[in-house]
């Protein structure tokens, strides 16, 4: 009895795993053009919920920034 139940659960899990598809809900990346008064902090505070420090880290990683200096007109990808 236990073996049958285990087999049924494994087959069901396999069926769900094969039927699952990525939702594609991430969407296209958003591009942002840096304005003269922008800082990483201000951009992160506007576009990310919660603590802006996490948003700053994500911006730096996504855009391969090695510091915090931004130039007006610079284009950033918002993760």
SVG drawing of the C-alpha trace seen along z (x, -y; Angstrom):
<svg xmlns="http://www.w3.org/2000/svg" viewBox="-2 -68 37 70">
<polyline fill="none" stroke="black" stroke-width="0.4" points="0.0,0.0 2.8,-2.4 4.7,-1.6 1.6,-2.4 1.0,-5.7 4.6,-6.7 4.5,-5.7 1.4,-7.8 2.9,-10.8 6.1,-10.5 4.2,-10.2 2.0,-13.2 5.0,-15.3 6.7,-14.3 3.6,-15.2 3.4,-18.6 7.1,-19.2 6.7,-18.4 3.6,-20.5 5.0,-23.6 6.1,-26.3 7.9,-29.6 5.4,-32.4 7.5,-35.0 6.2,-37.6 9.5,-39.3 8.9,-41.5 11.3,-43.5 14.1,-45.4 13.3,-49.0 15.9,-51.6 16.4,-54.7 18.3,-57.9 20.2,-59.6 19.1,-63.2 21.5,-65.9 20.4,-65.6 20.1,-61.8 22.0,-59.6 21.9,-55.8 20.1,-56.4 17.4,-58.5 16.9,-56.1 16.7,-53.1 14.2,-54.9 11.9,-55.7 12.0,-52.4 12.4,-49.7 10.3,-49.1 11.9,-48.9 15.5,-49.7 17.2,-51.6 20.5,-50.0 19.3,-46.7 18.2,-48.6 21.6,-50.3 23.3,-47.0 21.0,-45.6 21.6,-48.7 25.4,-48.3 25.4,-44.6 23.0,-44.9 24.9,-47.8 28.5,-46.7 29.1,-49.9 32.2,-50.0 31.3,-53.1 28.5,-55.4 29.3,-58.1 26.6,-58.7 26.8,-61.0 23.7,-62.8 22.5,-61.1 23.9,-57.7 21.5,-54.9 20.9,-52.3 19.0,-49.0 16.6,-48.7 16.5,-45.1"/>
</svg>
